[in-house]
Amino acid sequence: MSDLSLTILAETANDAQAIERLHERTFGPGRFVLSAYRLREHVDHLLDLSFTARIGTLLVGSVRQLPILIGDTKALMLGPLTVEPPFRSRGVGRALLDRALRTPKSRGTVSWCWSVTKPITAVLVSRLFPRDGPSMPGPVDYGRLLVAELVDGAFTDVSGAIRPDWSMAR
């Protein structure tokens, strides 16, 4: 983004409509049948762990994080991450991803979001799932299902179904 001044900010409630329009343009109506969208139906993403990318006042990208459970382990599902087509391949997506992963890690694995006894230690996104690991509902390309540990070794013994964290339901 050397030729453009990019600002990454925490998402606010006022960003919702602009982000929904961005999702409509970039993902289309078929997005609602995807397994990841099914997980998002009744549990809201976390505003303070979700981010927007702007050039001036123009929204050019967004990334959201949703509280999930993998078996009994609290985690975050990163996504959707999207960038307006004219701004792709300019580092916007990378900047959003870096900020989304850095923020919970800097907050002590975001244990403050839920309970101190079960802090979040992983975010679905950055390295391949083991084949015998957690299972996602619906049709899934497990080659695209990734994990980033916020604490080294946090994902070692994690197993079970990936589902919304219903304790955070609206």
Disulfide bonds with the S-S distance in Angstrom:
none
